[in-house]
Amino acid sequence: MAFPQEQVEWLLDNREKILRYAFIPQLLVAAALLGVVYYTGKTDAHLLLKGTRTEGKIVGFENRKFYKSRNRISTGTSGYNAYLPIVEFEAKGSLVRFEEHKLMQTGEGIGWSVPVLYDPANPSVAMIDRSYWNWLPWGPALAMGLVVGLASLKGLFVFLLVRPSSPVVTSA
């Protein structure tokens, strides 16, 4: 039963040294989160910040089949269908058609009017405006990445600017 107690004592004895270097894993996690945010949300963020709103119409659906396992033959699962809406809208006097990248569970809705966000410089870059759902999946990762990144920067500045305390030696 002494084994965990020795580890706890070592952690308590080296607490200052461990906390001094804690910014390194925080910085790595923040970089990973912000990398995922950039990869998944750069187009959405661009449209949210600089896009133009208009009305579009769902003119069709692209059927995509998703499987629960990569090896569908051995598992015997048939998977499930999801649908990517194809939306048409007018921009600069021409008709633009795009495939929405967020899935819908059913293929219902042909002819429905939907709000559209598009890039005025390149109208083929567009998405259905879904209010706060536009921020998923990258918005929460952005918030977490910023918080962890700021905490790691604070730790980095402490690491660079504050000297570690040296053990006090007393003569007996």
PyMOL CGO cylinders between C-alpha atoms (Angstrom):
from pymol import cmd
from pymol.cgo import CYLINDER

trace = [
    CYLINDER, 0.00, 0.00, 0.00, 3.05, 2.27, 0.13, 0.3, 1, 1, 1, 1, 1, 1,
    CYLINDER, 3.05, 2.27, 0.13, 3.31, 2.51, -3.66, 0.3, 1, 1, 1, 1, 1, 1,
    CYLINDER, 3.31, 2.51, -3.66, 0.62, 5.19, -4.23, 0.3, 1, 1, 1, 1, 1, 1,
    CYLINDER, 0.62, 5.19, -4.23, 1.74, 7.05, -1.13, 0.3, 1, 1, 1, 1, 1, 1,
    CYLINDER, 1.74, 7.05, -1.13, 5.28, 7.35, -2.53, 0.3, 1, 1, 1, 1, 1, 1,
    CYLINDER, 5.28, 7.35, -2.53, 3.90, 8.82, -5.75, 0.3, 1, 1, 1, 1, 1, 1,
    CYLINDER, 3.90, 8.82, -5.75, 1.75, 11.31, -3.87, 0.3, 1, 1, 1, 1, 1, 1,
    CYLINDER, 1.75, 11.31, -3.87, 4.73, 12.38, -1.77, 0.3, 1, 1, 1, 1, 1, 1,
    CYLINDER, 4.73, 12.38, -1.77, 6.88, 12.79, -4.90, 0.3, 1, 1, 1, 1, 1, 1,
    CYLINDER, 6.88, 12.79, -4.90, 4.16, 14.88, -6.58, 0.3, 1, 1, 1, 1, 1, 1,
    CYLINDER, 4.16, 14.88, -6.58, 3.81, 17.09, -3.51, 0.3, 1, 1, 1, 1, 1, 1,
    CYLINDER, 3.81, 17.09, -3.51, 7.57, 17.50, -3.16, 0.3, 1, 1, 1, 1, 1, 1,
    CYLINDER, 7.57, 17.50, -3.16, 7.93, 18.44, -6.85, 0.3, 1, 1, 1, 1, 1, 1,
    CYLINDER, 7.93, 18.44, -6.85, 4.73, 20.44, -7.21, 0.3, 1, 1, 1, 1, 1, 1,
    CYLINDER, 4.73, 20.44, -7.21, 6.46, 23.71, -8.11, 0.3, 1, 1, 1, 1, 1, 1,
    CYLINDER, 6.46, 23.71, -8.11, 8.60, 22.05, -10.79, 0.3, 1, 1, 1, 1, 1, 1,
    CYLINDER, 8.60, 22.05, -10.79, 5.61, 20.21, -12.29, 0.3, 1, 1, 1, 1, 1, 1,
    CYLINDER, 5.61, 20.21, -12.29, 3.44, 23.34, -12.39, 0.3, 1, 1, 1, 1, 1, 1,
    CYLINDER, 3.44, 23.34, -12.39, 6.31, 25.31, -13.91, 0.3, 1, 1, 1, 1, 1, 1,
    CYLINDER, 6.31, 25.31, -13.91, 6.20, 23.10, -17.02, 0.3, 1, 1, 1, 1, 1, 1,
    CYLINDER, 6.20, 23.10, -17.02, 2.41, 22.56, -17.15, 0.3, 1, 1, 1, 1, 1, 1,
    CYLINDER, 2.41, 22.56, -17.15, 2.09, 25.16, -19.92, 0.3, 1, 1, 1, 1, 1, 1,
    CYLINDER, 2.09, 25.16, -19.92, 3.68, 22.77, -22.46, 0.3, 1, 1, 1, 1, 1, 1,
    CYLINDER, 3.68, 22.77, -22.46, 0.80, 20.23, -22.65, 0.3, 1, 1, 1, 1, 1, 1,
    CYLINDER, 0.80, 20.23, -22.65, -1.68, 23.12, -22.45, 0.3, 1, 1, 1, 1, 1, 1,
    CYLINDER, -1.68, 23.12, -22.45, -0.01, 24.77, -25.43, 0.3, 1, 1, 1, 1, 1, 1,
    CYLINDER, -0.01, 24.77, -25.43, -0.10, 21.51, -27.40, 0.3, 1, 1, 1, 1, 1, 1,
    CYLINDER, -0.10, 21.51, -27.40, -3.80, 20.97, -26.65, 0.3, 1, 1, 1, 1, 1, 1,
    CYLINDER, -3.80, 20.97, -26.65, -4.61, 24.58, -27.59, 0.3, 1, 1, 1, 1, 1, 1,
    CYLINDER, -4.61, 24.58, -27.59, -2.69, 24.23, -30.87, 0.3, 1, 1, 1, 1, 1, 1,
    CYLINDER, -2.69, 24.23, -30.87, -4.53, 20.99, -31.69, 0.3, 1, 1, 1, 1, 1, 1,
    CYLINDER, -4.53, 20.99, -31.69, -7.96, 22.49, -30.91, 0.3, 1, 1, 1, 1, 1, 1,
    CYLINDER, -7.96, 22.49, -30.91, -7.28, 25.66, -32.89, 0.3, 1, 1, 1, 1, 1, 1,
    CYLINDER, -7.28, 25.66, -32.89, -5.97, 23.56, -35.80, 0.3, 1, 1, 1, 1, 1, 1,
    CYLINDER, -5.97, 23.56, -35.80, -9.23, 21.61, -35.87, 0.3, 1, 1, 1, 1, 1, 1,
    CYLINDER, -9.23, 21.61, -35.87, -11.16, 24.88, -35.68, 0.3, 1, 1, 1, 1, 1, 1,
    CYLINDER, -11.16, 24.88, -35.68, -9.25, 26.31, -38.62, 0.3, 1, 1, 1, 1, 1, 1,
    CYLINDER, -9.25, 26.31, -38.62, -9.72, 23.18, -40.70, 0.3, 1, 1, 1, 1, 1, 1,
    CYLINDER, -9.72, 23.18, -40.70, -13.44, 22.77, -40.01, 0.3, 1, 1, 1, 1, 1, 1,
    CYLINDER, -13.44, 22.77, -40.01, -14.58, 26.36, -39.63, 0.3, 1, 1, 1, 1, 1, 1,
    CYLINDER, -14.58, 26.36, -39.63, -12.59, 28.67, -41.88, 0.3, 1, 1, 1, 1, 1, 1,
    CYLINDER, -12.59, 28.67, -41.88, -15.25, 28.82, -44.62, 0.3, 1, 1, 1, 1, 1, 1,
    CYLINDER, -15.25, 28.82, -44.62, -18.14, 29.11, -42.16, 0.3, 1, 1, 1, 1, 1, 1,
    CYLINDER, -18.14, 29.11, -42.16, -16.38, 31.87, -40.21, 0.3, 1, 1, 1, 1, 1, 1,
    CYLINDER, -16.38, 31.87, -40.21, -15.62, 33.76, -43.43, 0.3, 1, 1, 1, 1, 1, 1,
    CYLINDER, -15.62, 33.76, -43.43, -19.27, 33.57, -44.46, 0.3, 1, 1, 1, 1, 1, 1,
    CYLINDER, -19.27, 33.57, -44.46, -20.51, 34.61, -41.00, 0.3, 1, 1, 1, 1, 1, 1,
    CYLINDER, -20.51, 34.61, -41.00, -18.19, 37.64, -40.94, 0.3, 1, 1, 1, 1, 1, 1,
    CYLINDER, -18.19, 37.64, -40.94, -18.26, 38.81, -44.56, 0.3, 1, 1, 1, 1, 1, 1,
    CYLINDER, -18.26, 38.81, -44.56, -21.14, 36.94, -46.16, 0.3, 1, 1, 1, 1, 1, 1,
    CYLINDER, -21.14, 36.94, -46.16, -24.30, 38.33, -47.70, 0.3, 1, 1, 1, 1, 1, 1,
    CYLINDER, -24.30, 38.33, -47.70, -27.74, 37.00, -46.79, 0.3, 1, 1, 1, 1, 1, 1,
    CYLINDER, -27.74, 37.00, -46.79, -30.40, 36.06, -49.30, 0.3, 1, 1, 1, 1, 1, 1,
    CYLINDER, -30.40, 36.06, -49.30, -33.18, 33.54, -49.80, 0.3, 1, 1, 1, 1, 1, 1,
    CYLINDER, -33.18, 33.54, -49.80, -32.63, 30.26, -51.61, 0.3, 1, 1, 1, 1, 1, 1,
    CYLINDER, -32.63, 30.26, -51.61, -34.66, 27.20, -52.47, 0.3, 1, 1, 1, 1, 1, 1,
    CYLINDER, -34.66, 27.20, -52.47, -33.91, 23.51, -51.93, 0.3, 1, 1, 1, 1, 1, 1,
    CYLINDER, -33.91, 23.51, -51.93, -34.00, 21.97, -55.40, 0.3, 1, 1, 1, 1, 1, 1,
    CYLINDER, -34.00, 21.97, -55.40, -32.78, 18.46, -54.61, 0.3, 1, 1, 1, 1, 1, 1,
    CYLINDER, -32.78, 18.46, -54.61, -30.82, 16.15, -52.34, 0.3, 1, 1, 1, 1, 1, 1,
    CYLINDER, -30.82, 16.15, -52.34, -27.61, 14.19, -52.70, 0.3, 1, 1, 1, 1, 1, 1,
    CYLINDER, -27.61, 14.19, -52.70, -28.02, 10.81, -50.98, 0.3, 1, 1, 1, 1, 1, 1,
    CYLINDER, -28.02, 10.81, -50.98, -24.99, 9.69, -48.95, 0.3, 1, 1, 1, 1, 1, 1,
    CYLINDER, -24.99, 9.69, -48.95, -24.72, 6.32, -47.25, 0.3, 1, 1, 1, 1, 1, 1,
    CYLINDER, -24.72, 6.32, -47.25, -22.90, 6.12, -43.92, 0.3, 1, 1, 1, 1, 1, 1,
    CYLINDER, -22.90, 6.12, -43.92, -21.76, 2.89, -42.28, 0.3, 1, 1, 1, 1, 1, 1,
    CYLINDER, -21.76, 2.89, -42.28, -21.23, 2.18, -38.61, 0.3, 1, 1, 1, 1, 1, 1,
    CYLINDER, -21.23, 2.18, -38.61, -18.09, 0.19, -39.37, 0.3, 1, 1, 1, 1, 1, 1,
    CYLINDER, -18.09, 0.19, -39.37, -15.37, 0.63, -41.98, 0.3, 1, 1, 1, 1, 1, 1,
    CYLINDER, -15.37, 0.63, -41.98, -15.68, -3.03, -42.95, 0.3, 1, 1, 1, 1, 1, 1,
    CYLINDER, -15.68, -3.03, -42.95, -19.38, -3.26, -43.75, 0.3, 1, 1, 1, 1, 1, 1,
    CYLINDER, -19.38, -3.26, -43.75, -19.09, -6.64, -45.50, 0.3, 1, 1, 1, 1, 1, 1,
    CYLINDER, -19.09, -6.64, -45.50, -17.88, -8.52, -42.42, 0.3, 1, 1, 1, 1, 1, 1,
    CYLINDER, -17.88, -8.52, -42.42, -20.31, -6.84, -40.02, 0.3, 1, 1, 1, 1, 1, 1,
    CYLINDER, -20.31, -6.84, -40.02, -23.34, -7.15, -42.27, 0.3, 1, 1, 1, 1, 1, 1,
    CYLINDER, -23.34, -7.15, -42.27, -24.57, -3.66, -41.39, 0.3, 1, 1, 1, 1, 1, 1,
    CYLINDER, -24.57, -3.66, -41.39, -26.37, -1.84, -44.12, 0.3, 1, 1, 1, 1, 1, 1,
    CYLINDER, -26.37, -1.84, -44.12, -25.63, 1.65, -42.79, 0.3, 1, 1, 1, 1, 1, 1,
    CYLINDER, -25.63, 1.65, -42.79, -27.98, 4.58, -42.96, 0.3, 1, 1, 1, 1, 1, 1,
    CYLINDER, -27.98, 4.58, -42.96, -28.84, 7.30, -45.43, 0.3, 1, 1, 1, 1, 1, 1,
    CYLINDER, -28.84, 7.30, -45.43, -28.21, 10.98, -44.93, 0.3, 1, 1, 1, 1, 1, 1,
    CYLINDER, -28.21, 10.98, -44.93, -28.99, 13.75, -47.36, 0.3, 1, 1, 1, 1, 1, 1,
    CYLINDER, -28.99, 13.75, -47.36, -27.06, 16.81, -48.46, 0.3, 1, 1, 1, 1, 1, 1,
    CYLINDER, -27.06, 16.81, -48.46, -29.45, 19.52, -49.67, 0.3, 1, 1, 1, 1, 1, 1,
    CYLINDER, -29.45, 19.52, -49.67, -28.78, 21.15, -53.03, 0.3, 1, 1, 1, 1, 1, 1,
    CYLINDER, -28.78, 21.15, -53.03, -29.76, 24.80, -52.81, 0.3, 1, 1, 1, 1, 1, 1,
    CYLINDER, -29.76, 24.80, -52.81, -30.30, 27.32, -55.58, 0.3, 1, 1, 1, 1, 1, 1,
    CYLINDER, -30.30, 27.32, -55.58, -30.29, 31.11, -55.16, 0.3, 1, 1, 1, 1, 1, 1,
    CYLINDER, -30.29, 31.11, -55.16, -29.80, 34.24, -57.23, 0.3, 1, 1, 1, 1, 1, 1,
    CYLINDER, -29.80, 34.24, -57.23, -26.67, 36.39, -56.86, 0.3, 1, 1, 1, 1, 1, 1,
    CYLINDER, -26.67, 36.39, -56.86, -25.55, 39.21, -59.14, 0.3, 1, 1, 1, 1, 1, 1,
    CYLINDER, -25.55, 39.21, -59.14, -28.26, 38.37, -61.65, 0.3, 1, 1, 1, 1, 1, 1,
    CYLINDER, -28.26, 38.37, -61.65, -27.22, 34.73, -62.12, 0.3, 1, 1, 1, 1, 1, 1,
    CYLINDER, -27.22, 34.73, -62.12, -28.56, 31.52, -60.67, 0.3, 1, 1, 1, 1, 1, 1,
    CYLINDER, -28.56, 31.52, -60.67, -26.11, 29.78, -58.30, 0.3, 1, 1, 1, 1, 1, 1,
    CYLINDER, -26.11, 29.78, -58.30, -26.41, 26.19, -57.09, 0.3, 1, 1, 1, 1, 1, 1,
    CYLINDER, -26.41, 26.19, -57.09, -24.44, 24.65, -54.22, 0.3, 1, 1, 1, 1, 1, 1,
    CYLINDER, -24.44, 24.65, -54.22, -24.43, 21.52, -52.09, 0.3, 1, 1, 1, 1, 1, 1,
    CYLINDER, -24.43, 21.52, -52.09, -24.84, 22.21, -48.38, 0.3, 1, 1, 1, 1, 1, 1,
    CYLINDER, -24.84, 22.21, -48.38, -22.19, 20.46, -46.28, 0.3, 1, 1, 1, 1, 1, 1,
    CYLINDER, -22.19, 20.46, -46.28, -24.40, 19.88, -43.23, 0.3, 1, 1, 1, 1, 1, 1,
    CYLINDER, -24.40, 19.88, -43.23, -26.50, 16.74, -43.42, 0.3, 1, 1, 1, 1, 1, 1,
    CYLINDER, -26.50, 16.74, -43.42, -30.25, 16.32, -43.13, 0.3, 1, 1, 1, 1, 1, 1,
    CYLINDER, -30.25, 16.32, -43.13, -31.82, 13.10, -41.88, 0.3, 1, 1, 1, 1, 1, 1,
    CYLINDER, -31.82, 13.10, -41.88, -34.62, 13.04, -44.42, 0.3, 1, 1, 1, 1, 1, 1,
    CYLINDER, -34.62, 13.04, -44.42, -34.83, 13.96, -48.06, 0.3, 1, 1, 1, 1, 1, 1,
    CYLINDER, -34.83, 13.96, -48.06, -38.00, 15.95, -47.55, 0.3, 1, 1, 1, 1, 1, 1,
    CYLINDER, -38.00, 15.95, -47.55, -38.15, 19.61, -48.31, 0.3, 1, 1, 1, 1, 1, 1,
    CYLINDER, -38.15, 19.61, -48.31, -37.72, 20.04, -52.04, 0.3, 1, 1, 1, 1, 1, 1,
    CYLINDER, -37.72, 20.04, -52.04, -39.06, 23.49, -52.86, 0.3, 1, 1, 1, 1, 1, 1,
    CYLINDER, -39.06, 23.49, -52.86, -38.60, 24.83, -49.33, 0.3, 1, 1, 1, 1, 1, 1,
    CYLINDER, -38.60, 24.83, -49.33, -37.31, 28.35, -49.03, 0.3, 1, 1, 1, 1, 1, 1,
    CYLINDER, -37.31, 28.35, -49.03, -34.15, 28.62, -46.88, 0.3, 1, 1, 1, 1, 1, 1,
    CYLINDER, -34.15, 28.62, -46.88, -31.96, 31.53, -45.77, 0.3, 1, 1, 1, 1, 1, 1,
    CYLINDER, -31.96, 31.53, -45.77, -28.54, 31.46, -47.46, 0.3, 1, 1, 1, 1, 1, 1,
    CYLINDER, -28.54, 31.46, -47.46, -25.20, 33.05, -46.58, 0.3, 1, 1, 1, 1, 1, 1,
    CYLINDER, -25.20, 33.05, -46.58, -22.83, 33.46, -49.52, 0.3, 1, 1, 1, 1, 1, 1,
    CYLINDER, -22.83, 33.46, -49.52, -19.56, 35.15, -50.39, 0.3, 1, 1, 1, 1, 1, 1,
    CYLINDER, -19.56, 35.15, -50.39, -20.26, 38.11, -52.72, 0.3, 1, 1, 1, 1, 1, 1,
    CYLINDER, -20.26, 38.11, -52.72, -16.84, 37.72, -54.36, 0.3, 1, 1, 1, 1, 1, 1,
    CYLINDER, -16.84, 37.72, -54.36, -17.43, 34.01, -55.02, 0.3, 1, 1, 1, 1, 1, 1,
    CYLINDER, -17.43, 34.01, -55.02, -21.16, 33.12, -54.81, 0.3, 1, 1, 1, 1, 1, 1,
    CYLINDER, -21.16, 33.12, -54.81, -20.47, 29.39, -55.18, 0.3, 1, 1, 1, 1, 1, 1,
    CYLINDER, -20.47, 29.39, -55.18, -19.08, 29.50, -51.60, 0.3, 1, 1, 1, 1, 1, 1,
    CYLINDER, -19.08, 29.50, -51.60, -22.33, 29.42, -49.66, 0.3, 1, 1, 1, 1, 1, 1,
    CYLINDER, -22.33, 29.42, -49.66, -24.22, 27.69, -46.85, 0.3, 1, 1, 1, 1, 1, 1,
    CYLINDER, -24.22, 27.69, -46.85, -27.69, 27.52, -45.42, 0.3, 1, 1, 1, 1, 1, 1,
    CYLINDER, -27.69, 27.52, -45.42, -27.97, 30.09, -42.61, 0.3, 1, 1, 1, 1, 1, 1,
    CYLINDER, -27.97, 30.09, -42.61, -28.98, 28.04, -39.56, 0.3, 1, 1, 1, 1, 1, 1,
    CYLINDER, -28.98, 28.04, -39.56, -28.69, 30.70, -36.87, 0.3, 1, 1, 1, 1, 1, 1,
    CYLINDER, -28.69, 30.70, -36.87, -26.61, 29.47, -33.92, 0.3, 1, 1, 1, 1, 1, 1,
    CYLINDER, -26.61, 29.47, -33.92, -26.22, 26.02, -35.52, 0.3, 1, 1, 1, 1, 1, 1,
    CYLINDER, -26.22, 26.02, -35.52, -23.75, 27.67, -37.93, 0.3, 1, 1, 1, 1, 1, 1,
    CYLINDER, -23.75, 27.67, -37.93, -21.20, 27.60, -35.11, 0.3, 1, 1, 1, 1, 1, 1,
    CYLINDER, -21.20, 27.60, -35.11, -21.22, 23.80, -34.78, 0.3, 1, 1, 1, 1, 1, 1,
    CYLINDER, -21.22, 23.80, -34.78, -18.92, 21.86, -34.60, 0.3, 1, 1, 1, 1, 1, 1,
    CYLINDER, -18.92, 21.86, -34.60, -16.10, 24.41, -34.58, 0.3, 1, 1, 1, 1, 1, 1,
    CYLINDER, -16.10, 24.41, -34.58, -17.46, 27.11, -32.23, 0.3, 1, 1, 1, 1, 1, 1,
    CYLINDER, -17.46, 27.11, -32.23, -17.14, 25.21, -28.94, 0.3, 1, 1, 1, 1, 1, 1,
    CYLINDER, -17.14, 25.21, -28.94, -13.67, 24.00, -29.95, 0.3, 1, 1, 1, 1, 1, 1,
    CYLINDER, -13.67, 24.00, -29.95, -12.72, 27.63, -30.65, 0.3, 1, 1, 1, 1, 1, 1,
    CYLINDER, -12.72, 27.63, -30.65, -13.85, 28.68, -27.16, 0.3, 1, 1, 1, 1, 1, 1,
    CYLINDER, -13.85, 28.68, -27.16, -11.97, 25.82, -25.50, 0.3, 1, 1, 1, 1, 1, 1,
    CYLINDER, -11.97, 25.82, -25.50, -8.86, 26.43, -27.60, 0.3, 1, 1, 1, 1, 1, 1,
    CYLINDER, -8.86, 26.43, -27.60, -8.81, 30.12, -26.70, 0.3, 1, 1, 1, 1, 1, 1,
    CYLINDER, -8.81, 30.12, -26.70, -9.22, 29.46, -22.97, 0.3, 1, 1, 1, 1, 1, 1,
    CYLINDER, -9.22, 29.46, -22.97, -6.53, 26.77, -22.89, 0.3, 1, 1, 1, 1, 1, 1,
    CYLINDER, -6.53, 26.77, -22.89, -4.30, 28.88, -25.15, 0.3, 1, 1, 1, 1, 1, 1,
    CYLINDER, -4.30, 28.88, -25.15, -4.55, 31.91, -22.87, 0.3, 1, 1, 1, 1, 1, 1,
    CYLINDER, -4.55, 31.91, -22.87, -3.81, 29.75, -19.83, 0.3, 1, 1, 1, 1, 1, 1,
    CYLINDER, -3.81, 29.75, -19.83, -0.75, 28.29, -21.57, 0.3, 1, 1, 1, 1, 1, 1,
    CYLINDER, -0.75, 28.29, -21.57, 0.49, 31.77, -22.59, 0.3, 1, 1, 1, 1, 1, 1,
    CYLINDER, 0.49, 31.77, -22.59, 0.22, 32.87, -18.97, 0.3, 1, 1, 1, 1, 1, 1,
    CYLINDER, 0.22, 32.87, -18.97, 2.26, 29.82, -17.97, 0.3, 1, 1, 1, 1, 1, 1,
    CYLINDER, 2.26, 29.82, -17.97, 4.81, 30.57, -20.69, 0.3, 1, 1, 1, 1, 1, 1,
    CYLINDER, 4.81, 30.57, -20.69, 5.25, 34.15, -19.46, 0.3, 1, 1, 1, 1, 1, 1,
    CYLINDER, 5.25, 34.15, -19.46, 5.63, 32.93, -15.88, 0.3, 1, 1, 1, 1, 1, 1,
    CYLINDER, 5.63, 32.93, -15.88, 8.19, 30.38, -17.10, 0.3, 1, 1, 1, 1, 1, 1,
    CYLINDER, 8.19, 30.38, -17.10, 10.19, 33.04, -18.95, 0.3, 1, 1, 1, 1, 1, 1,
    CYLINDER, 10.19, 33.04, -18.95, 9.95, 35.89, -16.46, 0.3, 1, 1, 1, 1, 1, 1,
    CYLINDER, 9.95, 35.89, -16.46, 9.91, 34.30, -12.99, 0.3, 1, 1, 1, 1, 1, 1,
    CYLINDER, 9.91, 34.30, -12.99, 13.00, 32.54, -11.75, 0.3, 1, 1, 1, 1, 1, 1,
    CYLINDER, 13.00, 32.54, -11.75, 12.45, 29.25, -9.99, 0.3, 1, 1, 1, 1, 1, 1,
    CYLINDER, 12.45, 29.25, -9.99, 13.02, 29.43, -6.28, 0.3, 1, 1, 1, 1, 1, 1,
    CYLINDER, 13.02, 29.43, -6.28, 16.12, 27.63, -5.14, 0.3, 1, 1, 1, 1, 1, 1,
    CYLINDER, 16.12, 27.63, -5.14, 16.07, 25.48, -2.04, 0.3, 1, 1, 1, 1, 1, 1,
    CYLINDER, 16.07, 25.48, -2.04, 17.01, 27.31, 1.12, 0.3, 1, 1, 1, 1, 1, 1,
    CYLINDER, 17.01, 27.31, 1.12, 20.13, 25.87, 2.70, 0.3, 1, 1, 1, 1, 1, 1,
    CYLINDER, 20.13, 25.87, 2.70, 20.51, 26.47, 6.40, 0.3, 1, 1, 1, 1, 1, 1,
    CYLINDER, 20.51, 26.47, 6.40, 23.69, 25.76, 8.28, 0.3, 1, 1, 1, 1, 1, 1,
    CYLINDER, 23.69, 25.76, 8.28, 23.29, 23.71, 11.36, 0.3, 1, 1, 1, 1, 1, 1,
]
cmd.load_cgo(trace, "trace")
